[in-house]
Amino acid sequence: MTQPLMIQVKNLSHRVSVGKEQLTILDGIQLQVKPGESVAIVGASGSGKSTLLGMLAGLDLPSEGEIFIAGQPLHQMDEEQRARLRSERIGFVFQSFLLIPELTALENVMLPAELRGISQAKQLATTLLNDVGLGERLQHKPSRLSGGEQQRVALARAFICQPALLLADEPTGNLDQHTGQKVADLLFRMNQESGSSLVIVTHDVALADRCQRQLRMTAGRLEESR
């Protein structure tokens, strides 16, 4: 039996009201991503890249069109159903890390697994933090970690529930070149080991070049660039 596409987007458009005007953010997007495939979405700031990524995560709903994640109709789900799908299938890495400042590195990574009711959350989180080179930093809160260390915690958190799909929004955008390279190496290694699909929004040409496909967003429209 043919495995369903990890992502299938059909005729996706999104508009917002600005005063009396309707502003088109996404315009007739078509997108397919296979299981295990890595895809970079590049383009100028304000072109709609992060909006599309948020739609793929079910953080917002489109004005029109369809989004299927592993064959499931995300566009037909209510907020609770989308949250469940995110919990079960999707990992998200943000440019600004979004770690909870009151929690330690270990607790930040454990949290998604605990919310899923995974009994070995602490053991899994410890293993992942060791894998990303932070075994000595388990009890450190984000304020005591560098930007690169915080992003590695965020990567471990994104992978703890073994997502079928990883979405990354400018994952190296707040890091210097050397640290960004190390985080990118880690991102692709963990992605290959897990077999998940990877969609990255990035301005980083070197990061985009490591993906199997590149798509360019221009004024809300998406086209294949490599």
N, CA and C atoms as a LAMMPS dump frame, in Angstrom:
ITEM: TIMESTEP
0
ITEM: NUMBER OF ATOMS
678
ITEM: BOX BOUNDS ff ff ff
-5.0000000000000000e+02 5.0000000000000000e+02
-5.0000000000000000e+02 5.0000000000000000e+02
-5.0000000000000000e+02 5.0000000000000000e+02
ITEM: ATOMS id mol type element x y z
1 1 1 N 0.84 -1.187 0
2 1 2 C 0 0 0
3 1 3 C 0.888 1.255 0
4 2 1 N 0.548 2.245 -0.836
5 2 2 C 1.339 3.46 -0.94
6 2 3 C 1.234 4.275 0.341
7 3 1 N 2.386 4.707 0.84
8 3 2 C 2.397 5.533 2.045
9 3 3 C 1.891 6.928 1.691
10 4 1 N 0.974 7.499 2.51
11 4 2 C 0.462 8.835 2.186
12 4 3 C 1.562 9.885 2.284
13 5 1 N 1.382 10.971 1.541
14 5 2 C 2.292 12.101 1.654
15 5 3 C 2.297 12.612 3.092
16 6 1 N 3.45 13.095 3.564
17 6 2 C 3.478 13.672 4.895
18 6 3 C 2.72 14.997 4.911
19 7 1 N 2.913 15.804 3.851
20 7 2 C 2.185 17.065 3.71
21 7 3 C 1.584 17.125 2.314
22 8 1 N 0.316 17.472 2.254
23 8 2 C -0.307 17.792 0.966
24 8 3 C -1.156 19.051 1.162
25 9 1 N -0.799 20.086 0.437
26 9 2 C -1.498 21.368 0.513
27 9 3 C -2.11 21.646 -0.852
28 10 1 N -3.407 21.989 -0.859
29 10 2 C -4.12 22.231 -2.114
30 10 3 C -4.789 23.603 -2.081
31 11 1 N -4.406 24.446 -3.044
32 11 2 C -5.07 25.742 -3.26
33 11 3 C -5.204 26.56 -1.979
34 12 1 N -4.123 26.642 -1.209
35 12 2 C -4.16 27.307 0.091
36 12 3 C -3.983 28.817 -0.065
37 13 1 N -4.923 29.567 0.465
38 13 2 C -4.827 31.025 0.473
39 13 3 C -5.18 31.536 1.859
40 14 1 N -4.591 32.674 2.2
41 14 2 C -4.892 33.29 3.5
42 14 3 C -4.889 34.803 3.344
43 15 1 N -5.962 35.419 3.842
44 15 2 C -6.101 36.868 3.774
45 15 3 C -6.43 37.409 5.158
46 16 1 N -5.972 38.61 5.417
47 16 2 C -6.28 39.291 6.677
48 16 3 C -6.799 40.684 6.355
49 17 1 N -7.624 41.194 7.248
50 17 2 C -8.172 42.543 7.077
51 17 3 C -7.238 43.564 7.702
52 18 1 N -6.888 44.576 6.921
53 18 2 C -6.09 45.7 7.417
54 18 3 C -6.899 46.958 7.124
55 19 1 N -7.595 47.445 8.156
56 19 2 C -8.542 48.532 7.936
57 19 3 C -9.667 48.045 7.044
58 20 1 N -9.877 48.719 5.935
59 20 2 C -10.921 48.315 4.992
60 20 3 C -10.371 47.447 3.87
61 21 1 N -9.068 47.215 3.912
62 21 2 C -8.414 46.439 2.855
63 21 3 C -8.279 44.969 3.25
64 22 1 N -8.254 44.101 2.232
65 22 2 C -7.943 42.688 2.414
66 22 3 C -6.523 42.451 1.915
67 23 1 N -5.65 42.013 2.831
68 23 2 C -4.26 41.767 2.475
69 23 3 C -4.067 40.266 2.26
70 24 1 N -3.561 39.888 1.092
71 24 2 C -3.319 38.475 0.779
72 24 3 C -1.931 38.087 1.267
73 25 1 N -1.882 37.153 2.232
74 25 2 C -0.606 36.687 2.779
75 25 3 C -0.117 35.451 2.025
76 26 1 N -1.036 34.519 1.749
77 26 2 C -0.727 33.312 0.98
78 26 3 C -1.692 33.24 -0.194
79 27 1 N -1.182 32.841 -1.353
80 27 2 C -1.983 32.943 -2.567
81 27 3 C -1.873 31.663 -3.396
82 28 1 N -2.849 30.773 -3.242
83 28 2 C -2.937 29.575 -4.093
84 28 3 C -1.785 28.609 -3.938
85 29 1 N -1.377 28.353 -2.691
86 29 2 C -0.223 27.486 -2.429
87 29 3 C -0.557 26.02 -2.736
88 30 1 N 0.36 25.372 -3.459
89 30 2 C 0.333 23.925 -3.681
90 30 3 C 1.645 23.356 -3.133
91 31 1 N 1.564 22.3 -2.345
92 31 2 C 2.782 21.76 -1.745
93 31 3 C 2.61 20.279 -1.435
94 32 1 N 3.625 19.501 -1.771
95 32 2 C 3.673 18.088 -1.388
96 32 3 C 5.039 17.788 -0.787
97 33 1 N 5.036 17.103 0.353
98 33 2 C 6.272 16.67 0.995
99 33 3 C 6.129 15.189 1.318
100 34 1 N 7.102 14.401 0.869
101 34 2 C 7.06 12.962 1.084
102 34 3 C 7.577 12.6 2.473
103 35 1 N 7.235 11.418 2.977
104 35 2 C 7.805 10.957 4.247
105 35 3 C 9.33 10.913 4.161
106 36 1 N 10.005 11.473 5.151
107 36 2 C 11.452 11.459 5.206
108 36 3 C 12.149 12.515 4.38
109 37 1 N 11.403 13.311 3.634
110 37 2 C 11.991 14.319 2.755
111 37 3 C 12.351 15.592 3.531
112 38 1 N 13.417 16.275 3.091
113 38 2 C 13.786 17.56 3.684
114 38 3 C 13.574 18.67 2.656
115 39 1 N 12.889 19.733 3.081
116 39 2 C 12.502 20.827 2.191
117 39 3 C 12.814 22.154 2.866
118 40 1 N 13.453 23.054 2.131
119 40 2 C 13.7 24.407 2.62
120 40 3 C 12.766 25.369 1.9
121 41 1 N 12.189 26.305 2.655
122 41 2 C 11.384 27.382 2.082
123 41 3 C 12.141 28.681 2.308
124 42 1 N 12.535 29.326 1.215
125 42 2 C 13.319 30.556 1.29
126 42 3 C 12.506 31.697 0.69
127 43 1 N 12.977 32.932 0.932
128 43 2 C 12.28 34.097 0.407
129 43 3 C 12.487 35.292 1.309
130 44 1 N 12.098 36.446 0.829
131 44 2 C 12.296 37.69 1.571
132 44 3 C 11.42 37.728 2.813
133 45 1 N 11.817 38.545 3.774
134 45 2 C 10.988 38.763 4.957
135 45 3 C 9.637 39.317 4.521
136 46 1 N 8.561 38.821 5.148
137 46 2 C 7.221 39.29 4.818
138 46 3 C 6.596 38.618 3.617
139 47 1 N 7.28 37.597 3.056
140 47 2 C 6.736 36.937 1.857
141 47 3 C 5.696 35.876 2.19
142 48 1 N 5.572 35.507 3.485
143 48 2 C 4.543 34.538 3.883
144 48 3 C 5.088 33.214 4.373
145 49 1 N 6.415 33.08 4.468
146 49 2 C 7.026 31.788 4.827
147 49 3 C 6.584 31.299 6.205
148 50 1 N 6.72 32.153 7.214
149 50 2 C 6.384 31.741 8.579
150 50 3 C 4.885 31.532 8.74
151 51 1 N 4.09 32.308 8
152 51 2 C 2.633 32.102 8.033
153 51 3 C 2.291 30.713 7.522
154 52 1 N 2.924 30.301 6.429
155 52 2 C 2.678 28.954 5.884
156 52 3 C 3.093 27.893 6.892
157 53 1 N 4.246 28.062 7.527
158 53 2 C 4.706 27.072 8.489
159 53 3 C 3.714 26.952 9.653
160 54 1 N 3.2 28.09 10.115
161 54 2 C 2.196 28.067 11.176
162 54 3 C 0.93 27.337 10.755
163 55 1 N 0.544 27.49 9.491
164 55 2 C -0.625 26.767 8.963
165 55 3 C -0.361 25.261 8.959
166 56 1 N 0.851 24.87 8.556
167 56 2 C 1.187 23.441 8.513
168 56 3 C 1.17 22.822 9.906
169 57 1 N 1.456 23.643 10.922
170 57 2 C 1.428 23.168 12.312
171 57 3 C 0.031 23.245 12.919
172 58 1 N -0.917 23.798 12.175
173 58 2 C -2.264 23.933 12.719
174 58 3 C -2.392 25.038 13.746
175 59 1 N -1.436 25.98 13.758
176 59 2 C -1.508 27.096 14.698
177 59 3 C -2.517 28.138 14.231
178 60 1 N -2.864 28.107 12.949
179 60 2 C -3.866 29.001 12.378
180 60 3 C -4.535 28.256 11.233
181 61 1 N -5.704 28.726 10.832
182 61 2 C -6.429 28.093 9.735
183 61 3 C -6.432 29.012 8.524
184 62 1 N -6.369 28.444 7.318
185 62 2 C -6.354 29.268 6.11
186 62 3 C -7.72 29.857 5.8
187 63 1 N -7.716 30.902 4.982
188 63 2 C -8.985 31.463 4.501
189 63 3 C -9.68 30.484 3.566
190 64 1 N -8.881 29.765 2.787
191 64 2 C -9.428 28.728 1.912
192 64 3 C -8.328 27.74 1.555
193 65 1 N -8.736 26.568 1.092
194 65 2 C -7.781 25.533 0.714
195 65 3 C -7.754 24.39 1.71
196 66 1 N -6.923 23.403 1.406
197 66 2 C -6.87 22.171 2.193
198 66 3 C -5.441 21.854 2.603
199 67 1 N -5.294 21.335 3.841
200 67 2 C -3.999 20.89 4.354
201 67 3 C -4.172 19.483 4.922
202 68 1 N -3.429 18.544 4.384
203 68 2 C -3.444 17.177 4.913
204 68 3 C -2.068 16.873 5.505
205 69 1 N -2.052 16.405 6.737
206 69 2 C -0.826 15.967 7.397
207 69 3 C -0.934 14.462 7.604
208 70 1 N -0.063 13.7 6.937
209 70 2 C -0.112 12.236 6.973
210 70 3 C -1.524 11.742 6.667
211 71 1 N -2.138 12.38 5.689
212 71 2 C -3.471 11.976 5.236
213 71 3 C -4.622 12.524 6.05
214 72 1 N -4.336 13.223 7.14
215 72 2 C -5.401 13.739 7.998
216 72 3 C -5.737 15.186 7.631
217 73 1 N -7.047 15.523 7.516
218 73 2 C -7.447 16.85 7.038
219 73 3 C -7.348 17.912 8.143
220 74 1 N -6.197 18.532 8.231
221 74 2 C -5.963 19.536 9.266
222 74 3 C -6.959 20.691 9.165
223 75 1 N -7.312 21.063 7.95
224 75 2 C -8.195 22.213 7.717
225 75 3 C -9.623 21.977 8.206
226 76 1 N -9.983 20.716 8.467
227 76 2 C -11.336 20.401 8.94
228 76 3 C -11.398 20.205 10.451
229 77 1 N -10.263 20.301 11.123
230 77 2 C -10.203 20.004 12.553
231 77 3 C -10.484 21.236 13.396
232 78 1 N -11.053 21.009 14.59
233 78 2 C -11.186 22.107 15.531
234 78 3 C -9.868 22.278 16.288
235 79 1 N -9.808 23.27 17.17
236 79 2 C -8.544 23.588 17.842
237 79 3 C -8.025 22.421 18.675
238 80 1 N -8.921 21.72 19.342
239 80 2 C -8.51 20.583 20.176
240 80 3 C -7.94 19.458 19.318
241 81 1 N -8.583 19.178 18.192
242 81 2 C -8.097 18.12 17.303
243 81 3 C -6.749 18.486 16.691
244 82 1 N -6.566 19.762 16.34
245 82 2 C -5.278 20.198 15.793
246 82 3 C -4.183 20.083 16.844
247 83 1 N -4.506 20.432 18.08
248 83 2 C -3.522 20.322 19.164
249 83 3 C -3.112 18.866 19.374
250 84 1 N -4.067 17.948 19.258
251 84 2 C -3.768 16.53 19.416
252 84 3 C -2.862 16.041 18.277
253 85 1 N -3.151 16.485 17.062
254 85 2 C -2.32 16.097 15.922
255 85 3 C -0.898 16.641 16.085
256 86 1 N -0.77 17.887 16.54
257 86 2 C 0.558 18.456 16.799
258 86 3 C 1.308 17.62 17.82
259 87 1 N 0.615 17.249 18.882
260 87 2 C 1.233 16.473 19.953
261 87 3 C 1.71 15.118 19.456
262 88 1 N 0.931 14.505 18.562
263 88 2 C 1.22 13.145 18.121
264 88 3 C 2.186 13.086 16.931
265 89 1 N 2.163 14.106 16.068
266 89 2 C 2.853 13.981 14.785
267 89 3 C 3.915 15.039 14.503
268 90 1 N 3.839 16.218 15.17
269 90 2 C 4.605 17.368 14.716
270 90 3 C 5.537 17.891 15.804
271 91 1 N 6.798 18.128 15.434
272 91 2 C 7.734 18.843 16.288
273 91 3 C 7.98 20.216 15.685
274 92 1 N 8.172 21.239 16.536
275 92 2 C 8.347 22.604 16.036
276 92 3 C 9.565 23.225 16.711
277 93 1 N 10.459 23.808 15.912
278 93 2 C 11.62 24.522 16.425
279 93 3 C 11.502 25.979 15.991
280 94 1 N 11.547 26.885 16.966
281 94 2 C 11.37 28.309 16.698
282 94 3 C 12.711 29.039 16.718
283 95 1 N 12.782 30.149 15.986
284 95 2 C 13.988 30.971 15.971
285 95 3 C 14.32 31.471 17.374
286 96 1 N 13.284 31.815 18.152
287 96 2 C 13.49 32.413 19.476
288 96 3 C 13.477 31.37 20.592
289 97 1 N 13.591 30.092 20.244
290 97 2 C 13.738 28.96 21.169
291 97 3 C 12.448 28.652 21.932
292 98 1 N 11.835 29.687 22.569
293 98 2 C 10.588 29.539 23.337
294 98 3 C 10.685 28.48 24.428
295 99 1 N 11.798 28.459 25.129
296 99 2 C 11.912 27.615 26.316
297 99 3 C 11.198 28.294 27.474
298 100 1 N 10.726 27.484 28.421
299 100 2 C 10.053 28.034 29.599
300 100 3 C 11.135 28.42 30.613
301 101 1 N 11.251 29.715 30.927
302 101 2 C 12.405 30.181 31.725
303 101 3 C 12.472 29.603 33.133
304 102 1 N 11.312 29.227 33.701
305 102 2 C 11.308 28.709 35.067
306 102 3 C 11.713 27.242 35.147
307 103 1 N 11.787 26.571 34.008
308 103 2 C 12.102 25.146 33.989
309 103 3 C 13.563 24.927 33.606
310 104 1 N 14.146 23.852 34.123
311 104 2 C 15.503 23.475 33.731
312 104 3 C 15.502 22.926 32.301
313 105 1 N 16.696 22.752 31.744
314 105 2 C 16.813 22.145 30.415
315 105 3 C 16.106 20.793 30.387
316 106 1 N 16.344 19.983 31.4
317 106 2 C 15.723 18.662 31.464
318 106 3 C 14.203 18.772 31.508
319 107 1 N 13.69 19.667 32.328
320 107 2 C 12.236 19.814 32.469
321 107 3 C 11.601 20.35 31.193
322 108 1 N 12.301 21.268 30.493
323 108 2 C 11.785 21.778 29.223
324 108 3 C 11.636 20.66 28.197
325 109 1 N 12.63 19.777 28.136
326 109 2 C 12.583 18.679 27.163
327 109 3 C 11.546 17.635 27.571
328 110 1 N 11.422 17.388 28.851
329 110 2 C 10.461 16.393 29.342
330 110 3 C 9.011 16.789 29.093
331 111 1 N 8.739 18.088 29.1
332 111 2 C 7.348 18.571 29.152
333 111 3 C 6.443 17.981 28.065
334 112 1 N 6.814 18.017 26.762
335 112 2 C 5.905 17.451 25.752
336 112 3 C 5.619 15.968 25.986
337 113 1 N 6.635 15.221 26.428
338 113 2 C 6.449 13.788 26.677
339 113 3 C 5.523 13.56 27.871
340 114 1 N 5.67 14.391 28.899
341 114 2 C 4.781 14.272 30.062
342 114 3 C 3.345 14.583 29.67
343 115 1 N 3.16 15.596 28.816
344 115 2 C 1.803 15.943 28.371
345 115 3 C 1.186 14.818 27.541
346 116 1 N 2.041 14.052 26.868
347 116 2 C 1.573 12.89 26.1
348 116 3 C 1.363 11.664 26.987
349 117 1 N 1.773 11.737 28.248
350 117 2 C 1.636 10.595 29.148
351 117 3 C 2.693 9.533 28.937
352 118 1 N 3.849 9.913 28.377
353 118 2 C 4.937 8.956 28.155
354 118 3 C 5.641 8.699 29.482
355 119 1 N 5.686 7.461 29.908
356 119 2 C 6.158 7.133 31.259
357 119 3 C 7.661 7.337 31.424
358 120 1 N 8.425 7.185 30.355
359 120 2 C 9.883 7.289 30.438
360 120 3 C 10.376 8.68 30.048
361 121 1 N 9.578 9.701 30.322
362 121 2 C 9.902 11.056 29.866
363 121 3 C 11.27 11.514 30.353
364 122 1 N 11.577 11.287 31.62
365 122 2 C 12.85 11.777 32.171
366 122 3 C 14.032 11.057 31.522
367 123 1 N 13.9 9.753 31.357
368 123 2 C 14.981 8.971 30.748
369 123 3 C 15.2 9.387 29.296
370 124 1 N 14.108 9.566 28.554
371 124 2 C 14.21 9.98 27.156
372 124 3 C 14.847 11.362 27.039
373 125 1 N 14.408 12.287 27.907
374 125 2 C 14.936 13.65 27.867
375 125 3 C 16.423 13.668 28.204
376 126 1 N 16.812 12.885 29.18
377 126 2 C 18.227 12.805 29.559
378 126 3 C 19.069 12.272 28.412
379 127 1 N 18.578 11.236 27.743
380 127 2 C 19.299 10.657 26.607
381 127 3 C 19.445 11.681 25.481
382 128 1 N 18.37 12.386 25.167
383 128 2 C 18.416 13.371 24.09
384 128 3 C 19.371 14.513 24.418
385 129 1 N 19.336 14.993 25.66
386 129 2 C 20.236 16.082 26.037
387 129 3 C 21.693 15.626 26.007
388 130 1 N 21.942 14.386 26.357
389 130 2 C 23.285 13.834 26.178
390 130 3 C 23.662 13.789 24.701
391 131 1 N 22.7 13.392 23.85
392 131 2 C 22.942 13.306 22.407
393 131 3 C 23.316 14.661 21.808
394 132 1 N 22.741 15.745 22.358
395 132 2 C 23.033 17.082 21.816
396 132 3 C 24.16 17.773 22.578
397 133 1 N 24.868 16.999 23.415
398 133 2 C 26.048 17.517 24.087
399 133 3 C 25.779 18.359 25.314
400 134 1 N 24.606 18.165 25.933
401 134 2 C 24.25 18.978 27.098
402 134 3 C 24.045 18.131 28.349
403 135 1 N 24.701 16.98 28.394
404 135 2 C 24.547 16.095 29.544
405 135 3 C 24.965 16.718 30.864
406 136 1 N 25.855 17.719 30.794
407 136 2 C 26.313 18.392 32.012
408 136 3 C 25.439 19.586 32.367
409 137 1 N 24.42 19.864 31.564
410 137 2 C 23.631 21.092 31.745
411 137 3 C 22.165 20.786 32.061
412 138 1 N 21.875 19.583 32.469
413 138 2 C 20.487 19.153 32.661
414 138 3 C 19.718 20.061 33.614
415 139 1 N 20.361 20.509 34.682
416 139 2 C 19.673 21.267 35.727
417 139 3 C 19.807 22.783 35.551
418 140 1 N 20.347 23.203 34.426
419 140 2 C 20.502 24.636 34.178
420 140 3 C 19.24 25.199 33.529
421 141 1 N 18.799 26.343 34.001
422 141 2 C 17.658 27.023 33.388
423 141 3 C 18.135 27.804 32.158
424 142 1 N 17.212 28.174 31.26
425 142 2 C 17.614 28.834 30.016
426 142 3 C 18.506 30.062 30.208
427 143 1 N 18.294 30.814 31.276
428 143 2 C 19.092 32.028 31.494
429 143 3 C 20.574 31.726 31.687
430 144 1 N 20.898 30.484 32.032
431 144 2 C 22.289 30.091 32.235
432 144 3 C 22.884 29.387 31.016
433 145 1 N 22.131 29.348 29.92
434 145 2 C 22.577 28.686 28.699
435 145 3 C 22.822 29.716 27.601
436 146 1 N 23.797 29.442 26.75
437 146 2 C 24.034 30.304 25.588
438 146 3 C 22.919 30.1 24.563
439 147 1 N 22.899 30.97 23.524
440 147 2 C 21.89 30.827 22.475
441 147 3 C 21.954 29.475 21.788
442 148 1 N 23.176 29.026 21.488
443 148 2 C 23.334 27.726 20.84
444 148 3 C 22.884 26.587 21.732
445 149 1 N 23.161 26.691 23.031
446 149 2 C 22.727 25.658 23.968
447 149 3 C 21.207 25.648 24.09
448 150 1 N 20.6 26.836 24.114
449 150 2 C 19.131 26.887 24.189
450 150 3 C 18.499 26.273 22.945
451 151 1 N 19.097 26.521 21.777
452 151 2 C 18.535 25.942 20.563
453 151 3 C 18.7 24.427 20.553
454 152 1 N 19.783 23.919 21.129
455 152 2 C 19.953 22.466 21.223
456 152 3 C 18.922 21.857 22.184
457 153 1 N 18.608 22.566 23.26
458 153 2 C 17.524 22.115 24.149
459 153 3 C 16.211 22.083 23.372
460 154 1 N 15.965 23.131 22.575
461 154 2 C 14.736 23.196 21.783
462 154 3 C 14.657 22.048 20.775
463 155 1 N 15.801 21.676 20.182
464 155 2 C 15.82 20.537 19.26
465 155 3 C 15.485 19.239 19.99
466 156 1 N 16.096 19.043 21.151
467 156 2 C 15.801 17.837 21.937
468 156 3 C 14.319 17.786 22.294
469 157 1 N 13.77 18.93 22.665
470 157 2 C 12.334 18.995 23.002
471 157 3 C 11.474 18.641 21.791
472 158 1 N 11.859 19.135 20.614
473 158 2 C 11.072 18.87 19.406
474 158 3 C 11.081 17.398 19.034
475 159 1 N 12.177 16.688 19.347
476 159 2 C 12.313 15.291 18.926
477 159 3 C 11.826 14.288 19.968
478 160 1 N 11.517 14.73 21.194
479 160 2 C 11.277 13.746 22.254
480 160 3 C 10.051 12.874 21.987
481 161 1 N 9.064 13.408 21.302
482 161 2 C 7.872 12.6 21.017
483 161 3 C 7.963 11.901 19.661
484 162 1 N 9.176 11.874 19.097
485 162 2 C 9.445 11.187 17.832
486 162 3 C 8.463 11.611 16.738
487 163 1 N 8.447 12.907 16.402
488 163 2 C 7.479 13.398 15.42
489 163 3 C 7.741 12.851 14.03
490 164 1 N 6.661 12.643 13.296
491 164 2 C 6.791 12.239 11.897
492 164 3 C 7.171 13.43 11.029
493 165 1 N 6.884 14.642 11.531
494 165 2 C 7.135 15.871 10.787
495 165 3 C 7.783 16.881 11.712
496 166 1 N 8.904 17.455 11.282
497 166 2 C 9.563 18.511 12.04
498 166 3 C 9.503 19.798 11.229
499 167 1 N 8.978 20.851 11.845
500 167 2 C 8.906 22.17 11.235
501 167 3 C 9.876 23.085 11.971
502 168 1 N 10.738 23.767 11.239
503 168 2 C 11.749 24.622 11.866
504 168 3 C 11.695 26.018 11.245
505 169 1 N 11.437 27.019 12.079
506 169 2 C 11.316 28.404 11.622
507 169 3 C 12.598 29.158 11.967
508 170 1 N 13.456 29.386 10.956
509 170 2 C 14.737 30.087 11.148
510 170 3 C 15.524 29.492 12.332
511 171 1 N 15.79 28.181 12.331
512 171 2 C 16.403 27.543 13.506
513 171 3 C 17.819 28.018 13.812
514 172 1 N 18.492 28.656 12.828
515 172 2 C 19.836 29.181 13.07
516 172 3 C 19.861 30.705 13.019
517 173 1 N 18.683 31.32 12.938
518 173 2 C 18.602 32.763 12.691
519 173 3 C 19.185 33.632 13.787
520 174 1 N 19.146 33.176 15.041
521 174 2 C 19.661 33.976 16.155
522 174 3 C 21.051 33.537 16.605
523 175 1 N 21.73 32.739 15.78
524 175 2 C 23.012 32.158 16.181
525 175 3 C 24.136 32.664 15.28
526 176 1 N 25.354 32.731 15.827
527 176 2 C 26.491 33.077 14.982
528 176 3 C 26.769 31.923 14.018
529 177 1 N 27.61 32.183 13.027
530 177 2 C 27.814 31.206 11.94
531 177 3 C 28.315 29.863 12.462
532 178 1 N 29.286 29.885 13.357
533 178 2 C 29.86 28.631 13.866
534 178 3 C 28.818 27.835 14.658
535 179 1 N 28.106 28.527 15.556
536 179 2 C 27.086 27.839 16.364
537 179 3 C 25.937 27.368 15.487
538 180 1 N 25.569 28.205 14.51
539 180 2 C 24.501 27.821 13.586
540 180 3 C 24.847 26.561 12.808
541 181 1 N 26.105 26.435 12.412
542 181 2 C 26.572 25.239 11.695
543 181 3 C 26.43 23.999 12.57
544 182 1 N 26.813 24.118 13.85
545 182 2 C 26.725 22.983 14.773
546 182 3 C 25.272 22.573 14.987
547 183 1 N 24.386 23.575 15.136
548 183 2 C 22.959 23.273 15.323
549 183 3 C 22.381 22.631 14.064
550 184 1 N 22.793 23.133 12.882
551 184 2 C 22.322 22.549 11.623
552 184 3 C 22.771 21.095 11.491
553 185 1 N 24.044 20.827 11.817
554 185 2 C 24.547 19.451 11.773
555 185 3 C 23.693 18.54 12.653
556 186 1 N 23.382 19.034 13.829
557 186 2 C 22.593 18.271 14.792
558 186 3 C 21.171 18.05 14.284
559 187 1 N 20.59 19.103 13.71
560 187 2 C 19.234 19.02 13.185
561 187 3 C 19.131 17.938 12.114
562 188 1 N 20.063 17.936 11.158
563 188 2 C 19.993 16.954 10.073
564 188 3 C 20.335 15.544 10.565
565 189 1 N 21.263 15.448 11.503
566 189 2 C 21.591 14.121 12.037
567 189 3 C 20.385 13.518 12.75
568 190 1 N 19.752 14.307 13.619
569 190 2 C 18.599 13.794 14.363
570 190 3 C 17.449 13.483 13.408
571 191 1 N 17.289 14.318 12.378
572 191 2 C 16.216 14.104 11.414
573 191 3 C 16.438 12.807 10.634
574 192 1 N 17.676 12.571 10.202
575 192 2 C 17.974 11.345 9.445
576 192 3 C 17.806 10.11 10.316
577 193 1 N 18.225 10.21 11.572
578 193 2 C 18.106 9.057 12.471
579 193 3 C 16.647 8.721 12.766
580 194 1 N 15.794 9.744 12.819
581 194 2 C 14.383 9.507 13.163
582 194 3 C 13.54 9.168 11.935
583 195 1 N 14.04 9.538 10.727
584 195 2 C 13.28 9.274 9.503
585 195 3 C 12.103 10.195 9.295
586 196 1 N 12.061 11.296 10.031
587 196 2 C 10.942 12.228 9.914
588 196 3 C 11.113 13.136 8.697
589 197 1 N 10.014 13.741 8.264
590 197 2 C 10.075 14.771 7.231
591 197 3 C 10.499 16.076 7.894
592 198 1 N 11.176 16.923 7.134
593 198 2 C 11.707 18.173 7.676
594 198 3 C 11.367 19.318 6.728
595 199 1 N 10.736 20.349 7.273
596 199 2 C 10.468 21.573 6.51
597 199 3 C 11.082 22.737 7.285
598 200 1 N 12.009 23.444 6.623
599 200 2 C 12.732 24.547 7.254
600 200 3 C 12.43 25.854 6.517
601 201 1 N 12.028 26.856 7.269
602 201 2 C 11.989 28.225 6.752
603 201 3 C 13.296 28.887 7.141
604 202 1 N 14.027 29.432 6.16
605 202 2 C 15.349 29.967 6.488
606 202 3 C 15.803 31.029 5.495
607 203 1 N 16.642 31.963 5.996
608 203 2 C 17.376 32.877 5.132
609 203 3 C 18.8 32.365 4.906
610 204 1 N 19.164 31.298 5.603
611 204 2 C 20.527 30.764 5.591
612 204 3 C 20.724 29.902 4.339
613 205 1 N 21.491 30.421 3.377
614 205 2 C 21.678 29.724 2.095
615 205 3 C 22.327 28.357 2.307
616 206 1 N 23.324 28.293 3.193
617 206 2 C 24.021 27.026 3.434
618 206 3 C 23.077 25.991 4.028
619 207 1 N 22.204 26.428 4.924
620 207 2 C 21.23 25.515 5.526
621 207 3 C 20.236 25.022 4.473
622 208 1 N 19.739 25.931 3.653
623 208 2 C 18.787 25.552 2.602
624 208 3 C 19.413 24.567 1.618
625 209 1 N 20.713 24.765 1.303
626 209 2 C 21.391 23.9 0.335
627 209 3 C 21.519 22.456 0.823
628 210 1 N 21.405 22.242 2.128
629 210 2 C 21.522 20.886 2.669
630 210 3 C 20.216 20.099 2.529
631 211 1 N 19.134 20.785 2.192
632 211 2 C 17.845 20.107 2.027
633 211 3 C 17.732 19.497 0.633
634 212 1 N 16.906 18.483 0.512
635 212 2 C 16.743 17.797 -0.781
636 212 3 C 16.043 18.68 -1.807
637 213 1 N 15.159 19.542 -1.33
638 213 2 C 14.432 20.451 -2.232
639 213 3 C 14.44 21.854 -1.641
640 214 1 N 14.376 22.846 -2.536
641 214 2 C 14.215 24.234 -2.118
642 214 3 C 13.008 24.826 -2.821
643 215 1 N 12.188 25.53 -2.055
644 215 2 C 11.033 26.248 -2.592
645 215 3 C 11.204 27.719 -2.254
646 216 1 N 10.783 28.58 -3.16
647 216 2 C 10.902 30.02 -2.923
648 216 3 C 9.518 30.642 -2.787
649 217 1 N 9.355 31.432 -1.72
650 217 2 C 8.116 32.166 -1.491
651 217 3 C 8.31 33.597 -1.956
652 218 1 N 7.433 34.045 -2.848
653 218 2 C 7.475 35.411 -3.357
654 218 3 C 6.067 35.985 -3.312
655 219 1 N 5.872 36.996 -2.461
656 219 2 C 4.569 37.666 -2.344
657 219 3 C 3.427 36.667 -2.176
658 220 1 N 3.646 35.688 -1.312
659 220 2 C 2.583 34.747 -0.973
660 220 3 C 2.416 33.575 -1.908
661 221 1 N 3.249 33.514 -2.947
662 221 2 C 3.179 32.401 -3.896
663 221 3 C 4.431 31.55 -3.761
664 222 1 N 4.25 30.237 -3.906
665 222 2 C 5.332 29.279 -3.665
666 222 3 C 5.686 28.566 -4.956
667 223 1 N 6.989 28.511 -5.259
668 223 2 C 7.407 27.788 -6.459
669 223 3 C 8.728 27.048 -6.19
670 224 1 N 8.899 25.969 -6.924
671 224 2 C 10.112 25.155 -6.794
672 224 3 C 11.299 25.949 -7.323
673 225 1 N 12.379 25.986 -6.509
674 225 2 C 13.577 26.679 -6.991
675 225 3 C 14.748 25.729 -7.175
676 226 1 N 14.639 24.504 -6.624
677 226 2 C 15.681 23.479 -6.869
678 226 3 C 15.14 22.108 -6.561
